[in-house]
Amino acid sequence: MKVMGDFEDIIETNVIHELEWLREEFDYLFRFKKDRLSQKDIEIANQIIDCVINHYSGTLDDKTVDLLSKSIEAIVKCYPGLIT
């Protein structure tokens, strides 16, 4: 059973790194447009979020859902109106 625990830890660590990348990517893409987001920016942001959710859709355990939710909440807090 130790192997399964190690595997789950590795998966969780990878998810954490990918979600950190997601927040950094949003900052890179939208930080200079914060006050003047276009409809295209909103569409791109939502497409990115949809792709990330679809990527994890088959592996969403409670921890992953929580990490994903917190990441999306942080993005929404930083960029209100960007994610619909």
Buried (B, 14 or more C-beta within 10 A) or exposed (E): EEEEEEEEEEBBEEBBEBBEEBBEEBBEBBEEEBEEBEEEBBEBBEEBBEEBEEEBEEEEEEEBEEBBEEBBEBBBEBBEEBBE
